[in-house]
Amino acid sequence: MTPQTIVFGLIGALVALVGLVMMAAAKDDAFYLAGLILFVSFVLYLFKLVRLHFDREEARRR
């Protein structure tokens, strides 16, 4: 993994946690939905980072 990927992964994890905290502390539906969208989108982003890492490893082995 490159340092850039690690930094973006940590930032993505922190933003996903912010989304979870927003969902937990939401008093109305708008904040709950915003937190849910934030959490789901950054979890998908983290999955993409993992996929890119393994794609690069596989391409390097060939």
C-alpha positions as CSV (number, residue, x, y, z in Angstrom):
1,M,0.0,0.0,0.0
2,T,1.2,3.5,-0.8
3,P,1.2,6.2,1.9
4,Q,-1.4,8.1,-0.2
5,T,-3.8,5.1,0.0
6,I,-3.3,4.8,3.7
7,V,-4.0,8.5,4.3
8,F,-7.1,8.4,2.1
9,G,-8.3,5.3,3.8
10,L,-7.9,6.9,7.3
11,I,-9.7,10.0,6.2
12,G,-12.5,7.8,4.7
13,A,-12.8,5.9,7.9
14,L,-13.1,9.1,9.9
15,V,-15.7,10.5,7.7
16,A,-17.7,7.2,7.9
17,L,-17.5,7.5,11.7
18,V,-18.8,11.1,11.5
19,G,-21.7,9.7,9.5
20,L,-22.4,7.1,12.2
21,V,-22.3,9.8,14.9
22,M,-24.7,12.0,12.9
23,M,-27.1,9.1,12.7
24,A,-26.9,8.4,16.4
25,A,-27.4,12.0,17.4
26,A,-30.0,12.9,14.8
27,K,-33.2,14.5,16.1
28,D,-34.9,14.6,12.7
29,D,-35.0,12.6,9.6
30,A,-32.9,14.9,7.5
31,F,-29.8,14.5,9.7
32,Y,-30.3,10.8,10.0
33,L,-30.5,10.4,6.2
34,A,-27.4,12.7,5.7
35,G,-25.5,10.5,8.2
36,L,-26.6,7.3,6.5
37,I,-25.6,8.6,3.1
38,L,-22.2,9.8,4.4
39,F,-21.6,6.4,6.1
40,V,-22.6,4.2,3.2
41,S,-20.8,6.3,0.6
42,F,-17.5,6.3,2.4
43,V,-17.8,2.5,3.2
44,L,-18.2,2.0,-0.5
45,Y,-15.2,4.3,-1.1
46,L,-13.1,2.2,1.3
47,F,-14.1,-1.0,-0.5
48,K,-12.9,0.7,-3.7
49,L,-9.6,1.5,-2.2
50,V,-9.2,-2.2,-1.1
51,R,-10.1,-3.3,-4.6
52,L,-7.6,-1.0,-6.2
53,H,-4.9,-2.2,-3.9
54,F,-5.4,-5.8,-4.9
55,D,-5.8,-4.9,-8.6
56,R,-2.4,-3.2,-8.4
57,E,-0.8,-6.2,-6.6
58,E,-2.2,-8.6,-9.2
59,A,-0.9,-6.4,-12.1
60,R,2.5,-6.2,-10.5
61,R,2.8,-9.9,-10.3
62,R,2.2,-10.4,-14.0
